[in-house]
Structures are given as structure tokens and as C-alpha cells.
Amino acid sequence: MSRIVVAGVVLLGLAACAAPQRRASPMLNDARLSAMSERAQERQKTDPAGPAMRRMLSNRTRVTMGGGHGVQVSYATPDGRIYLWYPGNREVLAGRWRIVESNAVVRTRTSAYEFPQTRVCFDYGMNSYNPVTRKSGEECMHAAIMKMFAGQSVAGDRFGLSRRKAVPHVLKPTDRIDLGAGSAGGR
């Protein structure tokens, strides 16, 4: 019996020696997180993302493509209203948009660091449904991601979306929209 116990202890010891040791990532040490947090907060003071996003959206007709939706056309007013021409819809979807600025917190064992973040939120009401995210109601997107899907943009309500209920025509996800000519091709 004692030989079995000794053999078990030896095997456990060998297994412990063979187990890889985990080191903390140098990317997540306190000094680096602190410096990154300070730089991000300073950048937010000198070049805040909120006003830039507001300028990107306010009184603009935008065409975006991708993100699982296909082509979409929207017009956003400066006071937070938005009108969406979405593939397959027969009516313009009216909603609200807003900019949300907050801090994301990254915690380590000993500290917490704040990183400013700007999100753009869209709310088309509880009766709307986003088939890509499978959600209803308000959804928010980080400003950096929003910029990646910026697409074409022109000043004003190019298709009169804020003044109409019916869409100019039912969009297909693969349709092409030319804001330069003010036309919606691909029917």
C-alpha cells in the first residue's frame, strides 16, 4: 500500500513539473494600463469624439453598407431624430439617436483604470426589430465602429425621409445608392 502512495506522490510531482507556468501579460500590467488610461483621457479632452460624431450625423443623409444588413439609408436631424430606409421595409422607420459618453473601467488585482468611450445609440422603438442583433429597442455602437461603417454622406435630407411615410422604393440589401446624383438605383 505504501508503494502505491509513494508512486502516486511521484506521479503528481512529475505532473506538477510538466504543467506550464502562466505569466501575466506585459500588455496588462499596471504601469502600461495607467499610461494608456492617461493618454486616452487626455485625447478625450483635446479631441472629444462626441462632437465629431454629432457633426458626422447631424443634418446628414448617410448610406451604409454591410454589417449583415446590406445597404441602408438614413437621415439624422440635429435634434436627435433619425429616419431609416431599411432593406425590405415599405415604410420609413422613424426613431431617435443620441451620443453617450462614459468611461469603461478596466480592473486589475490592485487597481482600476478608466478609459473614455463614446457610443452612438439608435432607438426605433420597441415595435422595431433588428434581424442582425435580434434585438428591439435602443442599440448602441462604439464611435470607432460607427466610423468604420460611415459610408457615403451628404448634407440635408436627400430623399425626403423625414417628410414621408412610404420609402422611395423597397430596397434590396444589394442595391446601390448614389448620393451624388440623389438617385437610388438597383431596383
ZIHU-V831380 format. One record per pair of residues at least 12 apart in sequence whose C-alpha atoms are under 8 Angstrom apart, sorted by the first residue. I is the first residue (numbers start at 1). J is the second residue. D is the distance in Angstrom with one decimal. If there is no record, write none. Layout:
I,J,D  I,J,D
This chain:
30,108,7.3  30,111,7.4  33,113,6.8  34,113,6.5  37,113,6.2  37,114,6.0  37,115,5.4  40,115,6.2  40,116,6.6  41,115,6.6  41,116,6.2  44,116,6.8  49,118,6.2  49,143,7.3  50,99,6.3  50,100,7.7  50,101,6.9  50,118,6.2  53,99,7.6  53,120,7.8  53,143,7.1  54,78,7.8  54,99,7.3  57,76,5.9  57,77,7.7  57,78,7.8  58,76,5.5  58,77,5.2  58,78,4.5  58,79,8.0  59,75,6.9  59,76,5.5  59,77,4.7  59,78,5.7  59,155,6.0  59,156,5.2  59,157,7.0  60,75,5.6  60,76,5.8  60,77,7.3  60,153,6.4  60,154,5.6  60,155,4.5  60,156,5.1  60,157,6.5  61,73,7.0  61,74,5.6  61,75,4.3  61,76,6.8  61,153,5.6  61,154,5.4  61,155,6.3  61,156,6.1  61,157,5.6  61,158,6.1  62,74,5.3  62,75,6.4  62,150,7.5  62,151,6.8  62,152,5.6  62,153,4.4  62,154,6.7  63,150,7.7  63,151,5.6  63,152,5.1  63,153,6.4  63,177,7.2  63,179,7.8  64,149,6.1  64,150,6.2  64,151,4.8  64,152,6.8  65,149,7.1  65,151,6.9  66,149,7.6  68,132,6.2  69,87,7.6  69,132,6.9  69,173,6.6  70,87,7.3  70,172,7.7  70,173,4.0  70,174,6.0  71,86,7.5  71,87,6.9  71,171,7.8  71,172,7.5  71,173,5.1  71,174,6.4  71,175,6.5  71,176,7.3  71,177,7.9  72,84,7.2  72,85,6.0  72,86,5.2  72,87,6.6  72,173,7.8  73,85,5.1  73,86,6.7  74,161,7.7  75,156,7.7  75,157,5.9  75,161,6.7  75,162,7.3  76,97,7.7  80,96,5.4  80,97,5.0  80,98,6.0  81,94,7.4  81,95,5.9  81,96,4.5  81,97,6.0  82,94,5.9  82,95,5.1  82,96,5.4  82,97,6.3  82,162,7.8  83,95,6.2  83,161,6.0  83,162,6.0  84,161,7.4  85,161,7.6  85,167,6.4  85,171,7.8  86,171,6.8  87,170,6.5  87,171,4.4  87,172,5.1  87,173,5.5  88,170,5.6  88,171,5.7  88,172,6.3  88,173,7.9  89,167,7.6  89,170,6.1  89,171,7.3  90,166,6.0  90,167,5.7  90,169,7.3  90,170,5.7  91,165,5.5  91,166,4.3  91,167,5.2  92,161,6.6  92,164,7.2  92,165,5.4  92,166,5.9  92,167,5.5  93,124,6.9  94,124,6.2  94,162,8.0  95,122,7.1  95,123,5.5  95,124,4.1  95,125,6.8  96,122,5.8  96,123,5.2  96,124,6.5  97,120,7.1  97,121,5.5  97,122,4.5  97,123,6.4  98,120,5.9  98,121,5.3  98,122,6.8  99,118,7.0  99,119,5.9  99,120,4.7  99,121,6.3  100,118,5.8  100,119,5.2  100,120,6.2  100,121,7.2  101,116,7.2  101,117,5.8  101,118,4.5  101,119,6.4  102,116,5.8  102,117,5.5  102,118,6.6  103,115,5.2  103,116,4.3  103,117,5.6  104,116,6.2  104,117,6.5  117,142,7.4  117,143,7.9  118,142,6.1  118,143,5.5  119,140,6.1  119,141,5.3  119,142,4.3  119,143,5.0  120,140,5.4  120,141,5.3  120,142,6.3  120,143,6.1  120,146,7.6  121,138,6.5  121,139,5.5  121,140,4.0  121,141,6.3  122,138,5.4  122,139,5.5  122,140,6.3  123,137,5.4  123,138,4.0  123,139,6.4  124,137,6.1  124,138,6.9  125,137,4.9  125,138,7.1  152,179,7.1  153,179,7.3  154,179,6.9  158,179,7.5  158,182,6.3  159,182,7.2  169,187,7.7  170,187,7.9  171,187,7.3  172,186,8.0  172,187,7.6  174,186,7.8  175,187,6.9
